[in-house]
Structures are given as C-alpha cells and as structure tokens.
Amino acid sequence: MTPRENRTTSPDTPERIEDVDVSTEMQGSFLEYAYSVIYSRALPDARDGLKPVQRRILYMMSEMGLRPERGHVKSARVTGEVMGKLHPHGDASIYDAMVRLTQPFMLRVPLIDGHGNFGSLDDGPAAARYTEARLAAPALAMTAGLDEDVVDFLPNYDNSHMQPEVLPSAFPNLLVNGASGIAVGMATNMAPHNLIEVVAGAQHLIANPKATLDDIMSFIPGPDLPSGGTITGLAGVRDAYATGRGAFKTRAKVSIENITPRKMGLVVTELPYLVGPERVIEKIKDGVGNKKLSGISDVTDLTDRTKGLRLVIGIKTGFSPEAVLEQLYRYTPLEDSFNINNVALVDGGPKTLGLIELLQVYIQHRIQVVTRRTRYRLARRRERLHLVDGLLVAILDIDEVIQVIRTSDDTEQARARLMSVFELTEVQAEYILELRLRRLTKFSRVELEAEQDQLRREIAELEQLLSSDRNLRALVSDELGEVAERFGTPRRTLLTEARPSAATTGSRKQPVSLELADTPCIVYLSTTGRAVRVDVPEEPSTVASAPRRAKHDSIQSSIATTSRTEIGAVTTAGRLLRMTPLDLPVVPENSVQLGAGVRMRDYLGLTDKKERVLALVDLASPRSIVLGTAQGVVKRVVAGDWANRPDFELITLKPGDLVVGAAQGEDADDLVFITSDAQLLRFAASSVRPQGRAAGGMAGINLSSGAAVVSFAAIASAEDAVVVTIAGSTSTLPGTDAGTAKVSSLAEFPAKGRATGGVRAHRFLRGEDTLLLAWAGPTPALASGADGAVRELPAGGAKRDASGVPLVADVAFVGTSRIHPPR
C-alpha cells in the first residue's frame, strides 16, 4: 500500500495518516506482547527464582522496613506501595502473588509471614484490607546486601524509582520453592525441594564442578513437597533432572487404624501436592455414587489447627482396608501426578534447565554477588583508611594544623595550604577541616591507630579473597551452609520406587478384588537402612540368587512373613515399632536389589537423626528378642510380651547407652560381643534369662576402662559365621585413613561365660588404638561405604588375634551378601 497524502484540518494541527498492513502490525504487536509476558510477568529468573512482581514485593517490603521482628502491616498498604512505585499492573495481581509467597502449603520455605486468612487449597484468601503481612526470616537472606552494590538496579515504569534487576538470593529459591506460570507458547512448572538437600548438592557442585547427575542426586534424591506425601517411582524425577522435563506420581500418607473398637478406617494425614481435602471428599462421594468405589461407609474431615490434616474414611465390615485404599489410589486424587517443566529465564531468555544447569546458574550468580560485595567492602575500607591516615597526620602535629587554618583567609586557602604543608589529598584535607575539637584528644589517637590496624587487616583479607576464585567459591559454599543451618527443616516427602496404581498408568482393567491375598514374602533390610519386599511362592527356594555386588545390597536383617502380617522393627533407642510390609517396594525374587528400597527412617517416621533400625523381628514367633548395648548390657525379652501400641520400649537403657545389635534367637544360639579395644566374647544365649519389657537387662561383657561395645550379634552356627574387624586410630580425622581389616572364622574364638572379658580379636598395628567397626554374622560378608557402594574386604581365614590388611576405601557398614529365607 502507498501512503496517502498528508492532510491538515487547520494550519496549526497537522495530521498524518499512514496505511499499514494489518497482518504485519498484528505480528509485531503480538511479538511485543509475548516478550512482555515471558520476560516481565510469567517466568521466574533462574538466579533468584522470582517473577518480577514477586521480586518487587519483597524489595518494597524490605524498603518499608517490614522485618520479622517488627509488627505486621495491612496487606493493602504493601500492594499499594508496590503498585504505585514499581509494578505497572493492578492490585489484584500483586496481592495474588503476595498470597502465594505466604502460603506454607505452596512453598517449602515461605518468604512472607502472613497474619489473617491467606486461604487454603480449597478456599481463597480474604481481601487485602483484612490481612496483614511482614517479611519472613528467609526473605532477609533473599534481600541481604542490596545496599552493597551486589546487583544492578533498573528504573521503574516511569523512571521515578529504582528497583533491583535480581535479588542476591542467599539460597537457591527456584529449586527450594519451585515455580509455576503460563507464558505465551511456553509454561513452567517446578517442584519444591528440601533446602538442606539442595544446599548440600550446590556445595558438592561448587567443590566438584565436573560432578555427574548421579553425584548430585545422592544429595538431592527428589522433590520435597510442602504437603508431604509419598513420591512413587523416581524414573520421571531423574528424567526431569537430566532434561528439564519429566513427571512423577504422588500419594497421600494413609494409615489403617481402628476408628472404633469394631471398625477399621483409613486415616489420611498428608495429601499430594496442591490437592485439598474438599476435592478428595467430593471425588470419593462421586465414586461411591457411580459404583466405582465400594466398601466405604463414610468420610469425615477432622482437620484442625492442632492436629493438622486428618481425613477419616470409614470401611464397611467385611471389606479389606488395603483393597479399598488401592481403589482410592486409582480413582481419587489420593494419588496424583506432577509434571515437571523447568523453564526459567537465563540471560533474559527462556531456557529449559536440568538440575545441574539450575545449580550452575545459581552458583555463578552467588559468586558474582559475593565478588561485587567484596569489592564494595574493599573500596569502603580503603576510603576509610585514607581518611584515618590523614587524621593521624593532623593529630600528630595538631598545633601546626591549627596555625595553618587560623592564618588562612578562607576555607579554600586553608584546604590548599593543608594539602601543601602536610602532603594530604583534597579528601583528607576536607575531612580535617570538618573535624570537631573533641576528636583531638590523646585517647582518640589510640582509637584511630587501632582502627588503622583493623582496616589494614580487613583490606588484606578482602584482597586475598578477591585474588582467588577458589576462596570465593569456598565462601559461597560456607554461606550456603549457614543458611541451610538456619532455615533448613527435615524432609517431609517419602521417596519410594513403589509402583503407582494401574488407573494412573493408563490401564483400563477393572480394579483389583477387595479381598487381597496375604502373599508370603521376605523383607530385607540393608545396612544403609533401606528395605524391600520379595514376594515368594508358598515354599521359597533355599537360595534366591548368587551374591550380588550392587549398591546398598549389604544385608543387615531379613524376615520371612506375609504382606499383611504385622512385624516389628527394633531401633538403637531400644524401641520396637510395629509395621506391615504391604507398602514396601516389591522387587523380583530372582533379582533382589536393595537399592530400590525405601529408607526405613522415612517409612517409620523416625525424627531423631541418631536413631536407626537394627533388625526386623517376627511378633508371632515363640523366639525371644535379644539385645546388646554399647555399655555391655545384654537382654532377652520374653516372647510375646509386646504392648498393643504402635511403638514401645524393649529395654530400659541407662543414660548415654544405646542398643548396638538386636536379633531373634533361641537358647542354642551364641551371643557375640565385640568391643572397641578389640575384645570378643562369645557365650551361650541360654545363660541369659528372658525378662519382661520393663527390665534393664544384665551384664553381658566386662568392659575395660574407656572401652565400649561396637558390635553385638546372635549366631545360630559358629562354623558358618565370620568376624570382620576394622582397626584405626582415634586421633586420625575421619575419611583420611581407611584403617586395616581382618576376616576370621567365628569358630576360632572359644566360648566363655557371660559377663567375662572375652579374648583378643584384632592385633593393633603401630598407630592403631581402636576398632572403628566390627561385625559377626553368616558368611559371606559384604562391606559398603556410607553411600552404599561395595567395598573390598580381605580374604577370610585370618587368625583370630592377627593384624589387619590396609583398606583402599572407608568402610561404613558390614553385612551379609546371601539372599536366603531367614530362619
């Protein structure tokens, strides 16, 4: 098209009309709109994990002084300040973003402390005029250092105020809190993670820039959702960590309980991420109405502020709770999916990022922040040292300084003469002219000299920090560790390789029968604390497979049971916790891989980091449970003396004592103590009288001064058992010396009486003074490191009091490698 001729309506108001192609105009306008949505609204920045509106809210609240130790202010005031000064959109979008930063069920680490009704998964928040807010403590870590030139500032929409391009972000907020947003032609959906785990992964990547994905996943095994629950199947998580795209299934945390003396029920205490209880109740009612769900009598929501989420689903008489639960997983949001799409802004453009790339972008950002902060502090200290140097010159010859000033005609002449006479700079001379007389005392000189020395030390430290990239990376790592220590919380979401329900995997088959078979199975517990279930025929084979060499496959305990039978787990605190193996990951009988198992401390909900599971026991067995403690106490608990509680104590421990070994045994068994000073005592189990649960046990071994028991076991056959001892030095730092190891036959050690001192089990070499680790059990023995990787042990057959052979790598656990049905 050709432009029309210009026309004017009057000589003073010229008018220009130009014809343009509509498709060209629409294309250009849409591209501008799409770029604005992508860059300025919908996608988070990979460095601080925030969208522009979220960043502006946190910055403005920081500028308003809404710190955690101060009172809350109306949310409407915050939205008004953000809208008036920084955000060129409506107050509704600002308040919606502010609400999300407040909700603990949305973010793993909330950044705003809200007061009032900020909504739930089923209901929206109250209006901004009714709620109040202030910054949460973690938000201070996000904004710390803004006054030290750590990031660039940009003008706001009308050039009247400045705002940060990105926040310093002292922790990886994008991974910790996740993000969601829909742009034009793309979207982002990122899962929250545990702060402690993410920081550990970042620290490892800082120390090892060439670390692999498997290395990082040993620190960040999977998402940690604010609502808890269980992630079933980790293949999709690994895909997302590798490529930036993937999916996983989440399940509610459900327990089977007696809701009345004669009625069983399903109690839901944790729901999948972004699923509210009202949505679950509605789906259950719809399923019962259209006959997809059966066996459900009622649903009651007992959620309150004290106990948290508690959804009770009543089961009709004659129906299996396990089968009803499987139906609920299939047809209700008690099992839900989460699709990961890690799209974030990198250098101003959208990019799909894997786990390592996300960490690398954040680490590079923190290195730049720390570098700029160090340069800023260095410049300020140099400026102050320059002034202090000049002030000391003036104080040392103050009479002449006063004379020069008094004889000068004006300030300009005084400044010039000071610079000439005392060889001062203009800045120093001006500072001296503004000096108050009270600073001219003798004490002030001492203070200034001390300040001068302190400034020189700080300048040297800052210059050394800037001179080395290694020092900068170490400082970034240390600061991350401090943030994790302050704000980190234990993991809430259980990770397991259990299979999701059939309906969620696309199967169109009818649901399984409500009468589930009570399948015979064997439960294996690895030395690293993982457990799996192996479903076996009615008459299992004597050996399921040859010894394996896979990660986590060193076996600590095993038990033959059925999938619905209640068994016990004995811990180092002397407690027995009831459990059923129904929800444990199932692995094939001919290829047992304990690495696919669930962590027992997560499965049982152990909160004490020092408490771990030692053994699995059969609660229906007539055999007693035998325990050995670090202080040399032995106890056999009367078979069947089990409290009708989810957990209870098996032994009354003395202060500072803990259980080091537990098993189920018979009178014909041998009990074996191994101490830190390399003494082994073997005696008959029949010499220990069974006691009730409340008893404290009896003397098992006579310990020498300063010694402690490092291993206790019950052995059925000494001829088929070995003793593994690993010696080292108490003065050596952990991880610097793997020590020496020896493998001997237990039959080499003579049996003695209970409460005696035993015989020597290991001859210490020069520099060795303790046993780092010991184990007695069925052959063959299998050692592993702290990460579960297999470690090589020396060949067996060594003399019982021989010295050890140096190890190549640290050994953290020793167990057996045989897969066989337990006795």
N, C-alpha and C positions, 0 to 999 in steps of 0.2 A: 504494500500500500504506500501511496505517496502522501506526504503531509499536506494538509490543507493550508490555504493561505491564512496568514495571521489576520485576525480581525480585532478591531478595538471598538468598545462601546462608547468610549469617550477619550479625549486626548490624554487624560490623567490616569486611566485604568486600562492599560494594555492587557489583552487576553490572548493566550496561546493554546490552541487545541491541536493535539497530535494524535493521529490514528496509530494504534499498535495492534499486533496480532494477539488475539485472546489466548491462544494456546501457549505462546511464548511468555506472556505475562503471568498466566496461571502456573506454569512450570517454575519460573523464577520465584514467585511468591511462595509456592509450596515448599521449595527447597529451603528458603529462608525460614519458614515456619518449622520445618522438620529439624533443621540445625538448632533452632532456638529450643525446641522441646528436648532434643537429645543432650545438648550441652548445658542448658540453663534450667532444666526442670526435672527430667525423668531419671537420668542415670547418675549413679554416685561416682565420685572421683576415687580412683584406686588407691590414692595415697592416704586420705583420711576417712574414706568410706562414707562420705556425706554428700547429699544432694545440696544444691545452692541454698534452698530455703532452710534446711536443717543447719547448715553452716552459719547462716545469718542469724538464726535463732540463738544458737549457742554463743556466738560472738556478741550479739547485742545483750544477752543476759549477763555475760561477763562484764561488758562495759557498764551495765546498770548496777553492778556490784551484788548480784543475787547469789552470793556464795552459800555453801551448805550450812555455815554457822550462823547465818542471818535468817530473818523471818521470810515467810512466803509472801508473794505479792499476787494480785489478781492476774489471771492469765490474759485477760483483755488488755491490761496495761502492756504486757510483753508483746502481744500481737500488734498493738497499736504502734509501739516503738519500732518494731521490725518493718511493718508496712510503711510507716511514714519516712523512715530513713534509708532502708536498704532494699526491700522486696517490692517490686512493681506489680504486685498482684493483690487479690482480695484477702480479707482477713480469714475467710473460711479455710483457704488452702494453708495458710500459716498455722492456724490452730490445729488442723488435722495433722500436720507434720509434728507439731509440738506434742500432741497427744501420743503419737506413736513413740516418741523419744521418752515418754513417761511410763509406758505400759510394760510391766515385768514379764507378761506372757508373750510379748512380741520381741523384746530384746533380751539377750543373755546378760548384758550389763547396761541397765537403763542409765541415761545421761541426764535426765531431769527428774527431780524429786517433786512429785505432784501431791497436792492436798485437796481432796474432794473426789467427786465421781468422774474418773477418767475412763469409764466404760469397761466393757468386758468383751469376750469373743461373741457374745450373743446380743449385747446392747451397746448403743453408742454413748459417748461421754455427755456430761452436762454442758451447758453453754459456757463460753469463756468468762462471762461475767460472774459465774458461780464458783469456778475452780481457782485454785492458787498454785503457784509453782516457784521453784528456785532450782539452781543447778545442783546436780548430784556430785558427789566427790569425784567419780571418774571423769566428769566433764572438765574439771580443773586440769586433769592430765591432758585432755584434748587441746586446751587453750593455753597451757603454760608456755611462757616465753614469747608471747606475741609482742611484748614491749622491748624485745631484744633483737629485732630485725631478723627473725628466723625465717619469715616467709614474705613474699611480695604482697603489697596492698594494691587494690584497684579502686577506681572511683565507682560510686553507686550510679543509679539510673539517671540522676540529674546533676552529677558531678559535685554534689554538696557535701558528701561524706565519703570516707574511705573504708573499705572492707577487705579482709584477707582473701587472697586467691585460694588458699587452702589452709587448714588448721595444722599446727605442729603434730598433733596426734601422737601421744606418748605410748599408745598401744595400737595393734592392728585392728582398728574398729570395723573395717569391712568384713573381715573374717569372723570376728568375735560376735558382732551383732547382725551380720547378714544385711540383705537389702532386697527390695522389690520395686519394680517400676516398669511402666509400659511407655515406650517412646514411639516414634514413627518408624515402622518397619523392623523394630527390634524391641526386646524386653530383657529385663534382668530379674533373676530370682536366686538369691544366695542364702544358704542355710547358716544359722548361728553356730558358733563353736565355743569350746571352753577356753577361757583366757589363759589359764596356766598351760594348757597343751599347746596353744598357738604360740605363746611366748617361747616355750621350750623348742618348738620347731624353728622359730625365727632365730633363736640363739644358736642352734645347731647349724643353720644355713649361714649365719654370719661367720662362724668358726670354720665351716667347710663349704665354701661357695660351690663346689662341684658335687655336692650331695645329691643322691638319687631320690626319686619319689618314694621308694621303699624306705629309705633312711628317714625322710621327713614323716612318713606315715607311721613310723614307730613312735613318734611323738604326738602326731595328730591322727589318731586312728579313724576318726569320723566326726560328723557334726554332733554338737551337744545342744539339744533343743531346750528352750526355756521351760516347756511343759513337761520335760522328762520323757517317759515312754520308752519304747524299745525300737531300735532300728533293726529290721530283719533283712539279711542279705547285704553284703558290703561290696558286691561287684560293681553296682551302679555308682557307689561313692568313689571307688577307685577310678572309674571312667571319668567322673567329674573332676577329680583331682588331676588326672592326666591331660584331659582335653578341654575342660571347662564346661562340659555338658554331661549330664547323667541323671539318674533317678534312683530313689530308694523307697522302701516301704517302712512306715512307722506303725507301731502297735501300741495300744493302751496298756498300762500296767494294771493287771486284773488278778485278784486273789480269790480263791474259793474259801468261803467262810460259812460257819453256822450262824445265820442271822436270827434264828430262833432255835430252841433245843431240838426241834424235829424238822427244820427246814434249812436247806442249803441255799446259798446265794452267791452271786458274782459281785465283788466289790471293786469298783473302778476308782483308782486314786490318781491316775495320770492318764491324760488323753494325748493323742497325736497332735503335732504342732498345728495351730490355727483351727482346731476343732473344739467347739464349745459343747457343754453338756446338753443344752436345749436341742441342738441339732442331733445329737445321739439319741435322745429320748424320742424325738419326732420320727427318726428312721426306725427305731425299734417298734413304735406303735404302728407305723405303716407296714412293717414286715409281719407283725402279728396279724394285722387286719387282712392282708392279702395272702396269708398262709405260707409265706416264705420262712418265717420263724415260728418255731414251736417249742414247747417246754418252758415258756416264760409266763410267770403268774402276774408280776407287777414290776414297775420301775419307780424307784424313789430317789429323789435328789436331796441328799443330806449335807450338801456343801455349806460350809460356814467359814467365818474368818479365823476360827481357832484351829479346826482340823483340816481346812482346805478342801479340795475336791473330794467328794465321796458320793459316788453314784452306785446305788444298791439295786441289783437286778435279781428278783426272786425266781427260783427254779421250782417247777411243779414236782410233786412227789413221783418218783419212778423214772425221772429223766437224769441223764448224766450231765453234770455241770461242765465237764470238759468238752462234751459234744456240743452243748448249747453255746459254749464260748467259741468253738470253731465256726458255728453258724453265724454268730455275731461278727466275727472277723470277716466273714465272707460277704455279708450283706449290709453292714453298717459302717459308719466312719470310725469304729474302734480299730480298724486297720485302714490307713490312708496312704496315699503316695505323695511324694515331694519331688518335683522336677527341678534340677539344678541347672541354671544358665548363668554362668559367671561373666556377665558383660559389665564392664566398667570403663570409665574414661581414663585413658593413658595419653599424656601429652596432648590433651584437648580432643582426642578422637576416641570413639568406642572400640573396644577390643575384648575378645573372649579370652579369658585367662585361666590357666591351670593353677594348682595350688602353689607350685614353686614360683611361677611368674607373679602371683599375687604377693607372695612374701618378698620376692626380689624388688618389686616396685616399692613396697612399703619400706624395706630396709634402706634402699637408695634414698628415699625421701627423708628418713630419720638421719642418715649420715649427712645429708645437706643441711638439715635443721641444726644438728649439733655443730657442724662446721661453721655455719653463719653465727650461731650463738657464741661459739668460742672466739671468733674474730671480733664480734661486737664487744665481748667482755675484755678481750685483749686491748682493743682500742681505748675503751673507757679507763682501764688501769694505766695505760701509757699516758693518757691525758692527765690523770690524777697524779702520777709520778712526776710528770713535768711541772705541775703546779707546786707539788711538795718540794721538789728540788729548788725552785725559785724562792719559795717561802723560807727554806732553811738558810739560803744565802742572805736573805733580808734579816732574819733573826740574829745570825752570827755577827752582823755589822749594822745593827739597828740604828745606832746613833748617826752614822753617816747617811743611812737611808732617810732618816727624819730630816737631816740637814739638807739633803738634796731636794726633798719635797718642799721644805719651808722656803728655800731660796728660789724656787721656781715660780714663774709668773702665773702659769695656768696649768691645767691638767695635761695638756698636750706636751708642754715643755717638761713637766715632771716625768711623764712616761718616757720621753726621749732620753732624758738625762739618766734615768734608772737603767735603761737598756744600754746606754753607752758606758756608764761607770761600772756596772756590775755584770756586764755581758749577759743580759737577760733577753728573752724573747718578748715580743709585744704582749702575748698572752700572760706570761709571768709578771711583767711589769703592771699590767692592768689589774691582775689579781692582788698584787701587793698594795696598790693604791686603794683597793676596796677593803683592805684588811682592817679589822677592828683592833683597837689597842689592847683589849683583854687577851688577844691571842699572842701577845709579845712576852709572855711570862717564860720563866725557866722550864716550868712543867710542860708548857706547850711544845717547847723544843724537843723534850724527851718523847712526847707523844708523836711528833712529826717524824723523828728518827725511827721509832718503832713502826710507824705506818710506812715509811720508805722501805724498810727491810721487808715488811709483809708484801708490799706491792711488787718488789723485785722478785720475791719467791713465786708469787702468783703469776707474774708475767713469764717467768721461766717455765712454769708448769704448763701454761697455756700455749707457749711457743713449742714446747716439746709435744704437746697433744696435736697441734696442727702439722707438725713435721712428719707425722707417721700415720698412714692410713690404718695400720694395724691398731694403733692406740685409739683412733676414732671409733673403729668398729667394736673394740673392746668396751669403750664407754657406752656406746649404743646398747650393747648386749647387757651390760650391768644395769642400765636404767630400765630396760625392759623387765629384767628380773625383779627390780624394786616395785614396779607397777603390778606385776603378777602377784607378788607377795602381799601387796596392799589390797588389791581388789579381786584376786582370784578366789574361786569357790570350787568345791568338789564337782565332779561330773554328775550330771543328772540323768542323761540318756544312756541306756544299756545298749551296747553293740553286740550283735549276735549274727551268726551265719544261718540261723533257722530259716526254713523255707516259708515264704508268705502263703496265705491261703489261696486255694485254687481259683476262686472267683476273681481275685485281683490280678491273677496272672493270665487271665483270658480264657479259662476253662469254662465250658458250658455244661458240664456234667452236673447231675443232681448232688446236693450236699451229702456228706458222709452220714452214716447212720448215727442216731443219737446214742446208741449202745456201742461205745468204742471198746475194742478188745483190750484187755490188760496184757500187753505184749511183754514177754520175757526180754530182758535186756541186761547189759552190763554197763555200768557207769565208771568211767575212768577219770581220775584227777591227776593232772600233770604237776610236776614240781614247780612250774611257773604259775600255778593257780588256775589253770583252765580245765573245764570239764566238758565231756561229750557223752552221748548215749549211743550204744551199739545195740540195735535190735537183733536178737539171735533166735534160731529155731528152739523148739522145746528142749532139745538135747544138744547144746552147743559143743563145738569141737574143742579138743583139749588145747590146741594152739591155732589161733586165727590167722596168723601171718608170721613171717620171719621178722627178726628185729629190724626196726626202722632207724633211719638216721635223719629224720626231718626235724624241723624246728618245733620246740615245745613238746616233743614226744617222750621225754623222760617221765616215767610214771611214778607218782608218789603213792597213790592208793587206788583201789578198784573194788567194786562190789557187784555181785550178781543179784538182780532184783526184777521187778516188773515196772512198766512205765507209770502205773498209777499207785504203786506202793510207796508209802512214806518211809524215807530213810533219814539218817542223821549225819550232820557234818560237825566234826569236833575241831575247835579252834585253839589257837595259842593262849587264849584267855581262859581256857578250861570250860568253855561253854559248848553245849550241843544245840544245834539249830535244826529244826525239822524242815524237810523239803521233799518234793517229789521230782523225779527226773523227766516228767512229762514235757516240760518246755525247754529241756536241754537240746542243743543241736544234735541231730542224728547223723552219724557217719556210717558208711558201709562196713560190714563185718570183715571183709577181705582187704580193706584198705583204711585202717584206723589212722586218722590224722588228728592229733590232739590240738594242733594249731588252729583248727576250725572251731574250737570250743569257745564257750563263753567264760569270761572271768568270774570266778566264784564269788569274789568280794562284791562285785556288782550284782550278781544273781541273788545273793543272800542279803544285800543291802548293808554290808559292814561299813560303819562310819569311822572306826578307829583305824588309822593307816597302819598301825603296828600289828593289828590283829589279822591273822591269816588262817586259812583252813589247812589242817594237818592230815585228816583222814576221813573217810566215809565209812559209816557203820550201819549194820542191819538192825533195826529196832525190834524185829520179830525173832531174832536169833537168841538161842539159850546161852550163847557165849557172852562173857563179861567184857567190858571195855577196860583196857589197861592204859594208864597214863604215866609219863615220866616228865619231871620238871627240871628246870635249869639248876635248882638248888639241891638236886639229888633225891627228890621225893618220888616214890612210886605208889600207885594206887590202882586197885582193880575195883570197878564199880559193879555192884550186883546186877546181873542180867535182869532186864525187865523193870528196873527201878527208874522209870522215865516219867517225868512230870508231864501232865496233859496241857502243855503250853508250847507255843511256837519255839521258844528257846529257854534254856535253863542251865544252871551250873552243874558240872560233873565233879568238881573238886573245889574245896575252899583253899585258895592259894595264899601263901604268906606274902607280905608286902615286898614288891620288887621281883617276885617269882613269876614264871610263865611256863606253860607246857611246851616241851620241845619235841615230843613224839607221842603218838596215840595209835592204837590198833585194837582189833577184836581178837582175843586169843583164848586158848584152852590151858588146862593145867599142865599138859605135856610140853608146852612151848618153852623156849628160852627167852628171857628178857635180857637185853643188852644195853648197858650204859657206856658212853664214850665221853671223856672229859676233855677240857681244853689243855690240860697238861699231859695228854696222850696216855691216859689210863683207860683200860677196857674191863668192864665187869660183866660177866655172864653168869646168870643164875636161873634156877627153875621158877617158872611162874607159879607153881604150886606152893612156893614158900611165901606168897603174898596172899593174905586173907582178904576176900572180897568185902567191900564196905558199901555203905549207903552213900547217896549223893552228897550229903552234907559233910561227910568226913573229910579230913585233910590229908589222908594217905599216911604212909610210913616211910622210914628211912630206906632208900634203895641202894645208895652207894656212899661210901665215906669219902668226902671231898677234902683235898688238901687246901691249905690257905690260899685264897685268891683264885682257885680253880672253879669252873662251872661246867655243867653238862652241856655238850654241844649236839649230842645225838642220843636218841632212845628208840628202840625197836623191839617188837615181839617176833621171834623167828620160830617157824614150825620145824625146820630141818637145818641143823648147823652144817651138814655135809653139802647142802645145796645153796649155801649163803656165802657172801663175801663181805669183807670190811674194807671200806675206802677211807683213807685218811689223807688230809692235805695240810701240810705244816707251813708256817711262815713266821714273820716277826711282828710283834705288836708295835714296834717303832717305825715300821715301813708304812708310807702313805698308801691307802687303798688304790689299787689299779697299777701301782708301779712295779710290783713283783708278784707273779702268779703263784709262787711257792713251789713246794715239792709234793708229789702224790705217791701213794703206795696202795696196792690192791692185794689183800691177803685173804685166805680162806678162814671163815669163822671157826672151823673145826680145829684150827691151830691154837685157839685160845682156850685154856682149861676153864671148866665151870667151877665157880666158887660159891660161897654163901652170900646171902643178901646182907647189905649194909657193910661189906668189906671194901677194900681199896682197889681191887682189880689188879691187872697186870699191864705192863707197858705195851702199847700198840704201835708206837712210832718212835724211832730214834732221831732226835733233833740234830741237824747239822749245825755248823757254826753260824751264828746269827739268827737261828730259829729258836723260838721260845714258846710257841703255842700252836694248837691245831686251829686252823682257820675254818675247817669244815670236816665233818665225818659222817659216815653213813654205813649202816649194816642192813642187808636185805638180800633177796634172791638174785642169783646170777642170771644173766649178765648185767653188770652195772652200766648206766649211761649217764654221763655228765653233760651239763649245759651251762651256758653263760647267763647273765642277767636278762639278756634278750631272748633266751630260749634256744640259741644256736648251739649245736652239738660241739662238745669239747672232747679231745682225745685224752684217754686215761692210759697209764702204763699197763703192760700185760700183768695178769694175775699170777699168783703163785709165790709172791714175796714172803719172806719170813715175817712172823708176827711183830718182831721188835727191830726190823730193818729200817734203814733210812729211805726217804722218798726219792723219786726221779723228778727233775725240774719240769714244770709245765710250760707249754708255749703260750697259753692264754688263761685268763682268770676263769675259775670255775665258781659258779654261784649256787648250783643245785646238783644233787646226785640222786638218781632213782634207778628203777629197773627198766629195761627195754623190752621185756617179754609181754606179749599180749596173750593172756590166758584167763579162763574163768577163775575168779578168786575162790578160795576155799569157803 
